[in-house]
Amino acid sequence: MFARIAFVFRKIKPQMTKEKSKDKLKFTSYQIIVIILLALTQFSVVLDFMVMSPLGDMLMKSMSLSTKQFGLAVSVYAFSAGASGLLTAGFADRFDRKKLLLFFYIGFILGTLACGLTTSYPMLIAARLITGLFGGVIGSISMAIVADLFPMQERGRVMGFMMMGFGASQVLGIPISLYIANLWGWQSPFLMIVGLATCIWAVILFKMQPVSKHLEIKSDLNAFAHLWHTVSKRKYRIGFLSTVLLSIGGFMMMPWGSAFAINNLHVTPQQLPLLFMVSGLSSLFIMPLIGNLSDKMDKFKLFALASVWMMVVVLIYTHLTPVPFWVIVLMNVVMMIGIMSRMTPSMALSSALPEPQDRGAYMSINSSVQQIAGGVAAAAGGMIVVQKDNFSPIEHYDTLGYVIVCISMISIYFVYRVSKLIKTDKHKL
């Protein structure tokens, strides 16, 4: 599949002509390798986090967990990832980004291994905490690498292909994870991720070049002063707030997806892998298109349209009662299109906000607040929804839909402010 991705890269690259001087530049062979490697790291990290949702019904039943306990198991990853982002933000621009990626990725691998070996709820909480401490920083490092290596006018395409890791996790990772979990238990998908991530780590070690151009920009600030310098900038705080609102809207509904599908919509455990695979496959096709569209039109307008799309679908889906399976699949596909179409333009806008010397710190803090907000959202979602026992329908899921819509409306305003700030810096457009 990833060989096909490389082929698609070459097929969609625009040709430079004298008549069309504004056409996009071709990606070099090395840039294609970097994007694929970053997409693969995103695939493994996202799969590690996302697999908790489809495994949720199985995990709650096997460990006899309440919705609040499962919400904590999901949110502890986010809280630890957020804390890690804050702790590393001051140092993020002082090291080669490749070395940082390798360091945190190996920690993520060890944490995921602990998840695969756990046999009790306390062990699960501890393992998810360790995984979050390392895995939560990887996304911000990847974003900083993209911002260092690609100009603003190409980042929409790059973000679109990186987000294919998200789609691939649902097309390949989640169905395979559910299949082997049904055979060997819910721990087995984490061991599968460990094997895959270890191979990716080795390829990064030998194939990726150092990413250290930012080190040429000298700074007299120590790590903590650099952290405070980044947080104290008003335009950065607006960016952080927009990220918080986006994360709360996304994380609040996610952990209960499989439990709602099985217990409310009467999807069978055998149908669940197909549900995730089809919705993931749709995102795999839509993300490159959204990435290209993001580079051709105003990113905020695209984000706003996608947000309205998502809000309408969320309201419909959270009010569903048992319907034919094809209807559930269709609703998940159109909801995935809305969610993913928000992510690409918002991420591209966020990457353009910081100055080069602040980029690593900004991305780390941004990732941190994203994870913490996601943890709060998952925990809050666990308190809103109710399940009388592990085989009863999820109650108050529609309430989550209303909350998500309200938060999404506010997020449109703050992403607009981020877009306006960027347009004042003409050199970033």
C-alpha positions as CSV (number, residue, x, y, z in Angstrom):
1,M,0.0,0.0,0.0
2,F,2.8,2.4,0.9
3,A,4.4,1.7,-2.4
4,R,1.2,2.9,-4.0
5,I,1.4,6.1,-1.9
6,A,4.8,6.9,-3.4
7,F,3.3,6.3,-6.9
8,V,0.4,8.6,-6.1
9,F,2.9,11.3,-5.1
10,R,4.5,11.2,-8.5
11,K,1.2,11.1,-10.3
12,I,-0.2,14.3,-8.7
13,K,2.9,16.4,-8.7
14,P,2.2,19.5,-10.9
15,Q,4.5,20.2,-13.8
16,M,6.3,23.5,-13.7
17,T,5.9,25.6,-16.9
18,K,7.0,29.1,-17.9
19,E,3.4,30.1,-18.4
20,K,2.3,28.9,-14.9
21,S,5.0,30.2,-12.6
22,K,2.8,29.6,-9.6
23,D,2.4,25.9,-10.1
24,K,3.5,23.8,-7.1
25,L,7.0,22.4,-7.1
26,K,7.7,18.7,-7.4
27,F,8.6,16.8,-4.3
28,T,12.1,15.4,-4.4
29,S,12.8,11.7,-3.9
30,Y,14.1,12.4,-0.4
31,Q,11.1,14.5,0.5
32,I,8.8,11.6,-0.5
33,I,10.8,9.3,1.7
34,V,10.5,11.8,4.6
35,I,6.7,12.1,4.2
36,I,6.2,8.4,4.0
37,L,8.3,7.8,7.1
38,L,6.4,10.5,9.0
39,A,3.1,9.1,7.8
40,L,4.2,5.7,9.1
41,T,5.1,7.0,12.5
42,Q,1.7,8.8,12.6
43,F,0.1,5.5,11.5
44,S,1.7,3.6,14.5
45,V,1.1,6.3,17.1
46,V,-2.4,7.0,16.0
47,L,-3.2,3.3,15.8
48,D,-1.9,2.9,19.4
49,F,-4.3,5.6,20.6
50,M,-7.2,4.9,18.2
51,V,-7.3,1.2,18.8
52,M,-8.5,1.9,22.4
53,S,-11.9,2.9,21.0
54,P,-12.8,-0.2,18.9
55,L,-11.3,-2.4,21.7
56,G,-13.4,-0.4,24.3
57,D,-16.4,-2.8,24.4
58,M,-14.1,-5.9,24.6
59,L,-11.9,-4.3,27.2
60,M,-14.7,-3.0,29.4
61,K,-16.3,-6.5,29.4
62,S,-13.1,-8.4,30.0
63,M,-12.0,-6.2,32.9
64,S,-15.5,-5.3,34.1
65,L,-14.9,-1.6,33.7
66,S,-17.4,1.2,34.0
67,T,-17.6,4.1,31.5
68,K,-15.7,6.3,33.9
69,Q,-12.9,3.8,34.4
70,F,-12.5,3.3,30.6
71,G,-12.7,7.1,30.1
72,L,-9.8,7.4,32.6
73,A,-7.8,4.7,30.7
74,V,-8.2,6.7,27.6
75,S,-7.5,10.1,29.1
76,V,-4.4,9.1,31.2
77,Y,-2.6,8.8,27.9
78,A,-3.6,12.3,26.9
79,F,-2.7,13.8,30.2
80,S,0.7,12.2,30.3
81,A,1.3,13.2,26.7
82,G,0.3,16.8,27.6
83,A,2.7,16.9,30.5
84,S,5.5,15.5,28.4
85,G,4.9,18.2,25.7
86,L,5.2,21.0,28.3
87,L,8.3,19.5,29.8
88,T,10.1,19.1,26.5
89,A,8.9,22.4,24.9
90,G,11.8,24.4,26.2
91,F,14.3,21.9,24.8
92,A,12.6,21.2,21.5
93,D,14.5,23.7,19.4
94,R,17.9,22.9,20.9
95,F,18.4,19.4,19.3
96,D,18.4,17.8,15.9
97,R,14.8,16.9,15.3
98,K,15.7,13.5,13.9
99,K,17.4,12.6,17.2
100,L,14.4,13.8,19.2
101,L,12.1,11.7,17.0
102,L,14.2,8.6,17.5
103,F,14.4,9.1,21.3
104,F,10.7,9.6,21.8
105,Y,9.7,6.9,19.4
106,I,11.8,4.2,21.2
107,G,10.1,5.3,24.4
108,F,6.7,5.0,22.7
109,I,7.6,1.4,21.6
110,L,8.5,0.4,25.2
111,G,5.3,1.9,26.6
112,T,3.3,0.0,23.9
113,L,5.1,-3.2,24.8
114,A,4.0,-2.6,28.5
115,C,0.4,-2.3,27.2
116,G,0.6,-5.6,25.5
117,L,1.9,-7.3,28.6
118,T,-0.6,-5.9,31.1
119,T,-3.0,-8.1,33.0
120,S,-4.8,-5.7,35.3
121,Y,-6.5,-2.3,35.3
122,P,-3.7,-0.6,37.4
123,M,-1.1,-2.0,35.1
124,L,-3.0,-0.7,32.1
125,I,-3.2,2.8,33.6
126,A,0.6,2.7,34.2
127,A,1.3,1.4,30.7
128,R,-0.9,4.0,29.0
129,L,0.8,6.8,31.1
130,I,4.3,5.7,29.9
131,T,3.1,5.4,26.3
132,G,1.6,8.9,26.5
133,L,4.8,10.4,27.9
134,F,6.7,9.5,24.8
135,G,4.1,9.1,22.1
136,G,2.4,12.4,22.7
137,V,5.4,14.4,21.6
138,I,6.0,12.5,18.3
139,G,3.3,14.4,16.4
140,S,4.7,17.8,17.4
141,I,8.2,16.7,16.3
142,S,6.8,15.5,13.0
143,M,5.0,18.8,12.5
144,A,8.2,20.7,13.2
145,I,10.1,18.6,10.6
146,V,7.4,19.3,8.0
147,A,7.5,23.1,8.7
148,D,11.3,23.0,8.5
149,L,11.5,21.1,5.2
150,F,8.4,22.3,3.3
151,P,7.2,25.9,2.4
152,M,3.8,27.0,3.4
153,Q,2.3,26.6,-0.1
154,E,3.2,22.9,0.0
155,R,2.2,22.0,3.5
156,G,-1.5,21.3,2.7
157,R,-0.4,18.5,0.4
158,V,2.1,17.2,3.0
159,M,-0.4,17.3,5.8
160,G,-2.9,15.5,3.6
161,F,-0.5,12.6,3.0
162,M,0.6,12.5,6.6
163,M,-3.1,12.3,7.6
164,M,-3.3,9.2,5.4
165,G,-1.6,7.5,8.4
166,F,-4.8,8.2,10.2
167,G,-6.9,6.6,7.4
168,A,-4.5,3.7,7.1
169,S,-4.8,3.0,10.8
170,Q,-8.5,2.4,10.2
171,V,-8.3,0.6,6.9
172,L,-5.5,-1.8,7.9
173,G,-4.6,-1.3,11.6
174,I,-8.0,-1.4,13.3
175,P,-9.6,-4.3,11.4
176,I,-6.4,-6.4,11.8
177,S,-6.2,-5.4,15.5
178,L,-9.8,-6.4,16.1
179,Y,-9.3,-9.7,14.2
180,I,-6.3,-10.7,16.2
181,A,-7.9,-9.4,19.4
182,N,-10.8,-11.8,18.8
183,L,-8.3,-14.6,18.5
184,W,-5.7,-13.9,21.1
185,G,-7.1,-11.2,23.4
186,W,-7.2,-7.4,23.5
187,Q,-3.5,-7.1,24.4
188,S,-2.3,-8.7,21.1
189,P,-2.8,-5.5,18.9
190,F,-0.3,-3.6,21.1
191,L,2.3,-6.3,20.5
192,M,1.6,-6.0,16.8
193,I,2.2,-2.3,17.0
194,V,5.5,-2.9,18.8
195,G,6.8,-5.0,15.9
196,L,5.8,-2.5,13.3
197,A,7.1,0.5,15.1
198,T,10.5,-1.2,15.7
199,C,10.9,-1.6,11.9
200,I,9.9,2.0,11.3
201,W,12.4,3.3,13.9
202,A,15.2,1.4,12.2
203,V,14.4,2.9,8.8
204,I,14.3,6.4,10.3
205,L,17.7,5.8,11.9
206,F,19.3,4.9,8.6
207,K,17.3,6.8,6.0
208,M,16.4,10.2,7.4
209,Q,19.0,13.0,7.3
210,P,19.6,15.3,10.3
211,V,17.0,18.1,10.7
212,S,19.1,20.8,12.3
213,K,18.9,24.0,10.3
214,H,17.0,25.7,13.1
215,L,20.1,25.3,15.3
216,E,21.8,27.9,13.2
217,I,19.5,30.5,14.7
218,K,21.2,31.4,18.0
219,S,19.2,32.1,21.1
220,D,20.5,33.3,24.5
221,L,17.3,32.0,26.3
222,N,17.6,29.0,28.5
223,A,15.1,26.1,28.2
224,F,12.6,27.5,30.7
225,A,12.9,31.1,29.4
226,H,12.3,29.8,25.9
227,L,9.2,28.0,27.1
228,W,7.9,31.2,28.8
229,H,8.9,33.3,25.8
230,T,6.7,31.1,23.6
231,V,3.7,31.0,25.9
232,S,3.8,34.7,26.5
233,K,3.2,35.6,22.8
234,R,-0.4,36.6,22.3
235,K,-0.7,35.2,18.8
236,Y,0.7,31.8,20.0
237,R,-1.9,31.7,22.8
238,I,-4.7,32.2,20.2
239,G,-3.3,29.3,18.3
240,F,-3.2,27.1,21.5
241,L,-6.8,28.0,22.3
242,S,-8.0,27.0,18.8
243,T,-6.2,23.7,19.2
244,V,-7.9,23.1,22.6
245,L,-11.3,23.6,21.2
246,L,-10.6,21.4,18.2
247,S,-9.4,18.6,20.5
248,I,-12.3,18.8,22.9
249,G,-14.7,18.5,20.0
250,G,-12.8,15.5,18.5
251,F,-12.0,13.4,21.6
252,M,-15.3,13.7,23.5
253,M,-17.1,11.3,21.2
254,M,-14.4,9.0,20.0
255,P,-13.9,6.6,23.0
256,W,-17.5,5.4,22.9
257,G,-17.7,4.6,19.2
258,S,-17.6,0.8,19.5
259,A,-19.7,0.6,22.6
260,F,-22.4,2.8,21.0
261,A,-22.3,0.8,17.7
262,I,-22.6,-2.6,19.4
263,N,-25.0,-1.8,22.3
264,N,-27.2,0.9,20.7
265,L,-27.0,0.3,16.9
266,H,-26.8,-3.5,17.2
267,V,-23.6,-3.8,15.1
268,T,-22.1,-7.3,15.7
269,P,-18.5,-7.8,16.8
270,Q,-17.9,-9.4,13.4
271,Q,-19.2,-6.3,11.6
272,L,-17.2,-3.9,13.6
273,P,-13.9,-4.4,11.7
274,L,-15.7,-3.7,8.4
275,L,-17.3,-0.6,9.8
276,F,-13.9,0.9,10.8
277,M,-12.2,-0.3,7.6
278,V,-14.7,1.3,5.2
279,S,-14.7,4.6,7.1
280,G,-10.9,4.6,7.2
281,L,-10.7,3.7,3.5
282,S,-12.8,6.8,2.7
283,S,-10.4,9.0,4.6
284,L,-7.5,7.4,2.8
285,F,-8.9,8.6,-0.5
286,I,-10.2,11.9,0.7
287,M,-7.2,13.2,2.5
288,P,-4.9,13.8,-0.5
289,L,-7.8,15.6,-2.3
290,I,-8.4,17.8,0.8
291,G,-4.6,18.5,1.0
292,N,-4.5,19.7,-2.6
293,L,-7.7,21.7,-2.1
294,S,-6.2,23.2,1.1
295,D,-3.4,24.6,-1.0
296,K,-5.7,26.0,-3.7
297,M,-8.3,27.8,-1.6
298,D,-8.5,29.7,1.6
299,K,-7.7,27.3,4.4
300,F,-10.1,28.9,6.9
301,K,-13.0,28.7,4.4
302,L,-12.3,25.0,3.9
303,F,-12.1,24.5,7.6
304,A,-15.4,26.3,8.2
305,L,-17.3,24.3,5.5
306,A,-15.9,21.0,6.9
307,S,-16.9,22.0,10.4
308,V,-20.5,22.7,9.4
309,W,-20.6,19.4,7.6
310,M,-19.3,17.6,10.6
311,M,-21.8,19.3,13.0
312,V,-24.8,18.2,10.9
313,V,-23.6,14.6,10.7
314,V,-22.7,14.4,14.4
315,L,-26.2,15.5,15.4
316,I,-27.8,12.9,13.1
317,Y,-25.4,10.1,14.2
318,T,-25.7,10.6,17.9
319,H,-29.5,10.3,17.6
320,L,-29.5,7.1,15.6
321,T,-31.4,4.0,16.7
322,P,-31.0,0.5,15.3
323,V,-30.9,0.9,11.5
324,P,-29.5,-1.3,8.6
325,F,-25.8,-1.8,8.7
326,W,-25.2,0.0,5.4
327,V,-26.8,3.2,6.9
328,I,-24.4,3.1,9.9
329,V,-21.4,2.6,7.5
330,L,-22.6,5.5,5.3
331,M,-23.0,7.8,8.4
332,N,-19.5,6.9,9.6
333,V,-18.0,7.6,6.2
334,V,-19.6,11.1,5.8
335,M,-18.7,11.9,9.5
336,M,-15.1,10.9,8.8
337,I,-14.9,13.1,5.8
338,G,-16.0,16.1,7.9
339,I,-13.6,15.3,10.7
340,M,-10.6,14.8,8.5
341,S,-11.4,17.8,6.3
342,R,-11.1,20.0,9.4
343,M,-7.8,18.6,10.4
344,T,-5.7,19.3,7.3
345,P,-6.4,23.0,6.9
346,S,-6.2,23.7,10.7
347,M,-2.9,21.9,11.0
348,A,-1.5,23.8,8.0
349,L,-2.6,27.1,9.5
350,S,-1.1,26.2,12.9
351,S,2.2,25.2,11.4
352,A,2.5,28.7,9.9
353,L,1.9,30.7,13.1
354,P,5.3,30.3,14.9
355,E,8.6,31.9,14.0
356,P,11.4,29.4,12.9
357,Q,13.3,29.8,16.2
358,D,10.1,29.1,18.2
359,R,8.7,26.3,16.0
360,G,9.8,23.3,18.0
361,A,8.6,24.9,21.3
362,Y,5.3,26.0,19.8
363,M,4.6,22.6,18.3
364,S,5.4,20.9,21.6
365,I,3.2,23.2,23.6
366,N,0.5,22.9,20.9
367,S,0.7,19.1,21.1
368,S,0.6,19.3,24.9
369,V,-2.5,21.4,25.1
370,Q,-4.1,19.2,22.4
371,Q,-3.5,16.1,24.4
372,I,-4.6,17.6,27.7
373,A,-7.7,18.9,26.1
374,G,-8.4,15.5,24.6
375,G,-7.9,13.9,28.1
376,V,-10.4,16.3,29.6
377,A,-12.8,15.6,26.8
378,A,-12.5,11.8,27.2
379,A,-13.0,12.1,31.0
380,A,-15.9,14.5,30.6
381,G,-17.5,12.2,28.0
382,G,-17.2,9.3,30.5
383,M,-19.2,11.3,33.0
384,I,-21.8,12.4,30.5
385,V,-22.6,8.9,29.0
386,V,-23.9,6.2,31.2
387,Q,-24.1,2.4,30.8
388,K,-26.0,0.5,33.4
389,D,-24.0,-2.6,32.8
390,N,-21.5,-3.8,30.2
391,F,-24.2,-5.1,27.9
392,S,-26.7,-2.2,28.2
393,P,-27.1,0.6,25.7
394,I,-25.0,3.8,26.1
395,E,-27.2,6.6,27.4
396,H,-26.9,10.4,26.8
397,Y,-24.8,9.9,23.7
398,D,-27.0,12.5,22.1
399,T,-26.0,15.0,24.8
400,L,-22.4,14.6,23.6
401,G,-23.5,15.5,20.1
402,Y,-25.0,18.8,21.3
403,V,-21.8,19.6,23.3
404,I,-19.6,18.9,20.3
405,V,-21.6,21.2,18.1
406,C,-21.4,24.1,20.5
407,I,-17.7,23.7,20.9
408,S,-17.2,23.4,17.1
409,M,-19.0,26.6,16.5
410,I,-16.7,28.4,18.9
411,S,-13.6,26.8,17.3
412,I,-14.6,28.2,13.9
413,Y,-14.2,31.7,15.4
414,F,-10.7,31.0,16.9
415,V,-9.4,29.3,13.7
416,Y,-10.5,32.4,11.9
417,R,-8.4,34.5,14.2
418,V,-5.4,32.3,13.6
419,S,-5.9,32.7,9.8
420,K,-6.1,36.4,10.1
421,L,-2.9,36.6,12.2
422,I,-1.1,34.6,9.5
423,K,-2.3,36.8,6.7
424,T,-0.7,39.8,8.4
425,D,2.7,38.0,7.9
426,K,2.9,38.1,4.1
427,H,6.1,36.0,4.0
428,K,4.2,33.0,5.5
429,L,1.6,32.8,2.8
